[in-house]
Structure formats: C-alpha cells, structure tokens
Amino acid sequence: NLLPIPVLDGGHIVFCAVEAVAGRNASEAVQRVGMSLGLVLIVGLALVVTWNDLKRLGVLDVFGGLS
C-alpha cells in the first residue's frame, strides 16, 4: 500500500511531500491525471499477473493459441 502510486496510500504521501516542497497544493488536474495513471498501472499489473497465472496453470491451453 505504500508504493508511490497515486491510487495507493504511498501516492498520497508523495502528493503531500510535493506540496510540502513546493509550498502549494498540486492542481486538481494534476491530481486527477496522477490518480488515473495510477489506476491504469494497478489494473494493468493485475491483468498481467492473472494472465501469467492462468498460463502457468495451463488454463489457456483449453482455448488453443492464446498463450
């Protein structure tokens, strides 16, 4: 949870650290883009891990040429 990815708690810590150094809050647009990219990263990682697990377990062999 403390990974510096904006969707997770570590990302909030990073935003707070940036605000402390810069002396002002990050704009709403910057926070929105950071959260969106963090969410895409987390979902993408989950998909890759799931795909690799299914491949390792041989589940994808049922469908032919997917792996």
Stockholm file with secondary structure:
# STOCKHOLM 1.0

chainA/1-67         NLLPIPVLDGGHIVFCAVEAVAGRNASEAVQRVGMSLGLVLIVGLALVVTWNDLKRLGVLDVFGGLS
#=GR chainA/1-67 SS CCSSCTTSHHHHHHHHHHHHHHSSCCCHHHHHHHHHHHHHHHHHHHHHHHHHHHHHHTGGGGGSTTC
#=GC SS_cons        CCSSCTTSHHHHHHHHHHHHHHSSCCCHHHHHHHHHHHHHHHHHHHHHHHHHHHHHHTGGGGGSTTC
//
